[in-house]
Amino acid sequence: VIILFITLSACGGGSGGTSSAPDAPTNVVSVGGSGTVTTSWDDVDGATSYNMYMSTMPGVTPVETGSDMSMGTMKYENVTSPYTHEMGVLTAGTTYYCIFTALNAYGESAASEEVSAVP
């Protein structure tokens, strides 16, 4: 019994799943439209949800919780691809910069490449 426990522990407990945060989203594309910005990305294996971080300044970095416009970045949780922002949240003619992260039970991925678009 002890040998079996040690063997299962060494290979991740025999669960067959991963025990780490997922990879960052890839192939992120953002397109400005008439009053909208739509962004899409490829699904990430093992991801259970995605976060988007948006700013009007380049160099977006993840923020810890909720929205933090005092730092210039807003966090949107549980977004799906494609994700569309509409006017009311966005200002026409303003460039918006976004990054995305993938999440699972083990944590949050590194950030995707930064993309931008103008509604």
NUFIVEX-616471 format. One line per 8 residues: for each residue x, y, z of C-alpha. Coordinates in nm, 3 decimals. Layout:
REM NUFIVEX-616471
X:Y:Z; ...
This chain:
REM NUFIVEX-616471
0.000:0.000:0.000; 0.284:0.239:0.079; 0.456:0.170:-0.254; 0.129:0.231:-0.441; 0.080:0.565:-0.260; 0.433:0.679:-0.342; 0.393:0.580:-0.707; 0.059:0.762:-0.742
0.196:1.070:-0.566; 0.492:1.086:-0.802; 0.268:1.087:-1.110; 0.017:1.344:-0.987; -0.206:1.115:-0.783; -0.336:0.920:-1.078; -0.596:1.185:-1.165; -0.487:1.211:-1.528
-0.522:1.592:-1.520; -0.282:1.879:-1.504; -0.183:2.034:-1.175; -0.078:2.377:-1.294; -0.227:2.699:-1.429; -0.315:2.688:-1.799; -0.108:2.839:-2.079; -0.170:3.197:-2.189
-0.432:3.253:-2.460; -0.286:3.274:-2.812; -0.388:3.410:-3.151; -0.559:3.708:-2.990; -0.721:3.939:-3.246; -0.906:4.264:-3.169; -1.119:4.447:-3.427; -1.289:4.784:-3.393
-1.637:4.817:-3.538; -1.921:5.065:-3.544; -1.951:5.137:-3.172; -1.784:4.810:-3.070; -1.455:4.631:-3.017; -1.462:4.253:-3.062; -1.172:4.036:-2.947; -1.125:3.664:-3.001
-0.861:3.408:-2.904; -0.799:3.035:-2.931; -0.935:2.811:-2.654; -0.671:2.703:-2.403; -0.656:2.337:-2.297; -0.756:2.301:-1.933; -0.895:2.656:-1.899; -1.225:2.690:-1.715
-1.264:3.068:-1.765; -1.088:3.377:-1.901; -1.019:3.729:-1.774; -0.974:4.038:-1.986; -0.773:4.341:-1.874; -0.835:4.663:-2.068; -0.681:5.009:-2.066; -0.654:5.317:-2.281
-0.278:5.304:-2.223; -0.041:5.047:-2.377; 0.149:4.812:-2.145; -0.159:4.656:-1.981; -0.086:4.436:-1.680; -0.326:4.222:-1.474; -0.485:4.385:-1.169; -0.563:4.187:-0.855
-0.938:4.228:-0.809; -1.234:4.404:-0.970; -1.193:4.726:-1.167; -0.907:4.960:-1.094; -0.944:5.261:-1.322; -0.722:5.461:-1.087; -0.439:5.254:-1.231; -0.585:5.276:-1.582
-0.686:4.910:-1.609; -1.026:4.743:-1.587; -1.069:4.371:-1.523; -1.354:4.175:-1.680; -1.398:3.823:-1.541; -1.547:3.515:-1.708; -1.533:3.651:-2.063; -1.579:3.419:-2.360
-1.435:3.430:-2.709; -1.536:3.627:-2.906; -1.592:3.905:-2.654; -1.764:4.226:-2.771; -1.758:4.563:-2.594; -2.022:4.812:-2.700; -2.051:5.188:-2.677; -2.147:5.314:-2.333
-1.837:5.144:-2.198; -1.616:5.260:-2.485; -1.550:5.603:-2.634; -1.546:5.634:-3.014; -1.204:5.719:-3.154; -1.015:5.601:-2.841; -0.760:5.321:-2.870; -0.824:5.035:-2.625
-0.548:4.791:-2.530; -0.632:4.442:-2.399; -0.465:4.132:-2.261; -0.629:3.803:-2.164; -0.553:3.530:-1.914; -0.685:3.175:-1.880; -0.783:3.029:-1.544; -0.841:2.688:-1.390
-0.848:2.542:-1.039; -0.467:2.580:-1.013; -0.443:2.948:-1.099; -0.423:3.215:-1.367; -0.202:3.195:-1.674; 0.052:3.447:-1.787; -0.095:3.726:-1.998; -0.160:3.694:-2.369
0.003:3.925:-2.616; -0.141:4.275:-2.600; -0.379:4.379:-2.877; -0.554:4.707:-2.952; -0.851:4.839:-3.147; -1.046:5.162:-3.195; -1.428:5.169:-3.198
